Amino acid sequence: MSGVSVVTGGGGGIGREVALRLAARGDAVSVWDRDPDAARTTADAIVEAGGRAESEALDVADQDQVRDATARAISAFGNISTLMTGAGYSRFVDFLDLTIEEWTSMLTVHATGTFVCAQAVTPSMIDAHFGRMVFISSLAGLSGSAGHVHYAAAKAAILGLTKALCKELGPSGITVNAIAPGAIDTPMLKLIKPEIAERNSNNPVGRVGTPADVAETVLFLASPQASFITGAVVNLSGGAYTY
């Protein structure tokens, strides 16, 4: 199959891997990232491999920027069929040291950013009566994480959005699912406290996850074969159940 995909956080890590694999299956991909060079590098790699891609440098929580980027993607490629929201960041702060600014920033990027992007692409999906939304949450959003309260809360908000939105958009042929990764081998993993990284890698599978593990899960959830899966949260952690 082929379609039109939007990937946020597509400049690196999980987002880049997802963008490359969506393009490999035939999708045209609009790569969104706050870093213009990173977004362009991913898009250029897709084009060099014979695919179709464009890049957008934007803030996923800025409604005007996101709406404009959505319009450009539709103009370039057609109705959007897949949205994968991978934009985000992580920072450990003890609860009593957590400022309102840090709390707000984390919720804005993860929760508000996911909402803004989903809302922007929904009319296009409704028009086509087909859509696949896959939101990247975290194992921290399921289990909580000490020293990571704002991150866990933001990722948990994405899970609530997933479960509510699937009910509203299901009649329009749109599925909405979330993935809750544990420790994944990306630059963000280096920011995790060593004891947490060790606990996440000491899982039944016996290894840290890879961006490819996440990307393959995204591709399945974004496929016609997953048409009866919506409102699901995939615990992609190698069997770990706490962060």
CORHU-V658613 format. One record per run of one state. SS is the DSSP state (hx for helix, st for strand, lp for the rest). FROM is the first residue (numbers start at 1). TO is the last residue. If there is no record, write none. Layout:
ss->SS from->FROM to->TO
ss->SS from->FROM to->TO
This chain:
ss->lp from->1 to->3
ss->st from->4 to->8
ss->lp from->9 to->12
ss->hx from->13 to->24
ss->lp from->25 to->27
ss->st from->28 to->33
ss->lp from->34 to->35
ss->hx from->36 to->48
ss->lp from->49 to->52
ss->st from->53 to->57
ss->lp from->58 to->62
ss->hx from->63 to->77
ss->lp from->78 to->81
ss->st from->82 to->85
ss->lp from->86 to->94
ss->hx from->95 to->97
ss->lp from->98 to->99
ss->hx from->100 to->128
ss->lp from->129 to->130
ss->st from->131 to->136
ss->lp from->137 to->138
ss->hx from->139 to->143
ss->lp from->144 to->148
ss->hx from->149 to->172
ss->lp from->173 to->173
ss->st from->174 to->181
ss->lp from->182 to->183
ss->st from->184 to->184
ss->lp from->185 to->186
ss->hx from->187 to->191
ss->lp from->192 to->193
ss->hx from->194 to->201
ss->lp from->202 to->208
ss->st from->209 to->209
ss->lp from->210 to->210
ss->hx from->211 to->221
ss->lp from->222 to->223
ss->hx from->224 to->226
ss->lp from->227 to->232
ss->st from->233 to->236
ss->lp from->237 to->243
